[in-house]
């Protein structure tokens, strides 16, 4: 810090002191009632000026030394904040406290970004490994059955290809969760139509596993984004089909209650254990069923719940192990975006 910069910062104090000295000197020289020798008055003013100059010199030295210590601190990363010297005044303490709070907030934001990045890397790594399986299975089926004209074979290949499409869709929707506001449009959506479109995408699975499908009372409308809601329904259907045995049953119906509309997807599969129910929406949680199936990643319901919340909906699950699962998508009134 140069002397010129210091004097500029202290100009208010300097102006005040000079004004004060002029006032005191004027009173002494022009007020006849004050008996003081002219030499004594000049001495008093001169000493006051000298003392003020000494004060400015000491103050400047302290501040200049303080600033030089700050300038010598390496400014790499954010940890340099901990090397800042102690404040010299209450004002500096306020500034230092503010800087420390900003530093804490910055670290929190950085940690969130790192966690989000780690989640993305983890998900993409899992996805890459997952997508290899249906691709390899498709190639193996085709290679081993080049001359086989069996209809079930075609369904098997189609199912593996649908797995690939589903994994691709899942990673695309996951990657858009944080930028959701840029890619949605709320419209009046017909539940019956969106359910039919979702079922069409699962046709080969229903046929291959000989699952009976019951659809009823779907003639309702909700405010939602068609594409995102269809993805949510598909993830729930995927799980229902995956955990329902051959020849099983899946029922899809809707109901209107006092405060909300609800779309329910119910199966008679293996169900979910009581200790797993409250954790099924956690990222990467697979539970007992996932460990049994071995190909579950625990991402489908996690992504579905995240998207549902952003749309103003929410998902609940009711299940008794061994008796199937009922997944409900709730569309509360007055909460549509």
Buried (B, 14 or more C-beta within 10 A) or exposed (E): BEEEEBEEEBEEBEEEBEEEBEEBBEEBBEEEEEEEEEEEBEEBBEEBEEEBEEEBEEBBEEBBEBBEEEEEEEEEEEEEBEEBEEBEEEEBEEEBEEEEEEBEEEEEEEEEEEEEEEEBEEBEEBBEEBBEBBBEBBEEBBEEBEEEEEEEBBBBBBBBBBBBEBBEBBBEBBEBBEEBEEEBEBEEBBBBEBBEEBBEBBEBBBBBBEBEBEBEBBEBBBBBBBEBBBBBBBBBBBBBBBBBEEEBBBBBBBEEEEEBBBBBBBBBBBBBBEEBBEEBBBBBBBBEBBEEEEEBBBBBBBBBBBBBEBBBBBBBBBBEBEEBBBBBBBBBEEBBE
